[in-house]
Amino acid sequence: MTDNIDFEQDLSGQAVTRDGPIAANHYADKGLNLVALPDRGPIQCKNATQVALRVNRANPNSTNPVAGAGVYVTSGIPTEIRECNIVPIRMQFDRALTAVNVYFTGLPGTRYTATMNFLDGTSQAVQGTATKIGERVAIPFQVQQGKQPIKDVIFSLSPDVQPDIGGRTNILLKGVGFTRVP
């Protein structure tokens, strides 16, 4: 059975309507913890330890590069969730996985990476490229028969993408679908 967590909906299934920080264990009842990894981001974001739900509606008059992204999970500074939304996020699952789909959005052409970390300590990076702001893109991964299951997934900008504190390369997680080891 596959579990899906849509970050555009709150825990009761209603649409998320406002920005706000969330605890690492916000989705624990659904089998997921989210942790910001400031040590993997730019030095000026070393205090970006917060994970937050953000809402960016389409607005033709906005100067915000990610206006129209909709609702997403991102990283940020605890005192200002609009700052340092470029720090990678680790998705920790309550059990090992055989498959995962990481859903994201971003400005067209921006490359993101989902790094699958396996129980044996090895990892594999899988890239995805944003198509249009607000449009969901999936990075799917299926563990091959007889191979190690997934322990956690780190979602980040791809290594060749320069982080832009101005918002052009924000972490914009839309959701995650996953299948646990039976």
N, C-alpha and C positions, 0 to 999 in steps of 0.2 A: 504494500500500500504506500502511496506517495502522499506526503504532507505538503501543503502549500501555505506559505505565510505571505500575504499581500500587505506590504507596509502602508498601502493607501487606505487600509481599514484599521480601525481601532480594535481592541480585544473583543468588543461586543459585536463586531461586524459592521459598524457604522463608518461612514467616511471620516477620515481625519480632517479637521477643519482649521487647526492652528499649530504653529510651531511650538516645540517644547522639548526639553531634554528628556531622555528615557534612561532608566536604570539598565545595567548590563543584563539583568535577568527579566526584563520587561516581557519577553516572549518565552520564558522558561517553561510555562505550562504547555507550550506548543513544541518544546524540545530544542529551543535555540537560545543562546546567549550571544550578545554582541559586545565586542570590546574594541575601543580605539587603540591604535598602536603608534603613539607619537614618536617612539624611537625609530620608526621606519619612515617618518615624514621629514620635511625640511627642519633645520635647527630652530628657525623662528616659530615653529609650531610644537615645540617640545612640551608645552602645557595643554595641548589639544587632547585631553583625556576623556572628553564627553562624547556620548553618542546621542543624537537628537533626531526627532522627526521634523522635517521642514516642509513647508508648503510654498510653492512658487507658481502662482497662477499666471496664465498668459496675460500680457499687458503690453499693447503696442507702444505705449509711452515709457515703458520701463528701460532703465539703463542697465539693469541686472542681466548679465549674459545668460543666466539659466531661467529667466522668466518663461513660464510655460512648461517647466519640468514636472509640475504637479506635486504630488506628495512623495517623499523619499526619505530614506535614512542616510545620515551623513555623520561625519566626525566634526568636532568643534571644541572651542575653548569653553570651559564651564561658565565663565562670567559673560561670554558673548558667543552664542551659538552660530552667529553669522561669520565668525572668523575661523580660518584654518580648516575649511571643509574639504581638505585635500589629504588628510591623514588616513592611511589604510585602516580597514576594519576587519577584525577576525570574527568569523561565525563559528561558534563552538556548539556542537550538537550533543544531545543527551546520550546518543548511541552512535556507533560507527555507521557509515553510509555505504551503500552500493552505487548510488547515483545522486547527482545534484544538478539543479538548474539555478544559476544565479541570474536574476533579472536586474537590469540597470538601464539608465538613460544618460544622455550627455549631448554635448554639442557635436554636430556631424563631423565624423572623422577622428574623434578623440578615442584613443585606444585604452582599454582597461584590461586588467589581468585578474583572473581567479586562480589562485595557487592552491591546489589540492594537497593537503598534508596527510600522509598515510600513517597507519598505525605503526609501521616499521621504521618511521623516521624519514622516509624518502618523501619527495614532493614532485609535483608536475604543474607547470604553469600553462594556463589556457587563455588565449587572448580573445577579446571581442571588441568590435568597433561600433561606436554610437552612430546611429543613422540620422536622427532628428530629435531635437530637444522634446522631451515628453513621451517619445515613442519607446516602448519596452524592447530591449534586446536581450536575448538569452545567451549565456555561456553554459552549454550543457556538458556534462561529464558522466560517463558510465564506467564503472570499474570493470575491467576485463575478468572473465571467469578465472578463478584461482589466484587472483592478485589481491594485494592488501586493500582493506576497506579504508575509506576516508575518515580521518579523525576530526579535521577542521578545515575551513577554507578562509584564505585571506584575500579580500577584494581590495585592489589598489589601481592606481594609474599604471599603465605599462611602463617598463624601465626606460623606454625611449621618449616618454612624454615628460616635458618639463612642467613641474607643478606651478600653477598660477594662483597666487593668493587672491587675485582679483576676481576669481570665480569661474574662469573659463574651463577649468579642469577639475571641478568639484567631484567628490565621491557622491554618486546619486544612485543608491540602491533602491530598487522598486519592490523587490521581493525575493523569495527563495523557495524552491520546491526540492524535496529530498526524500529518498527512500532509504530506510534504515536496514541494516543487516537483519535478516530474519532470525 
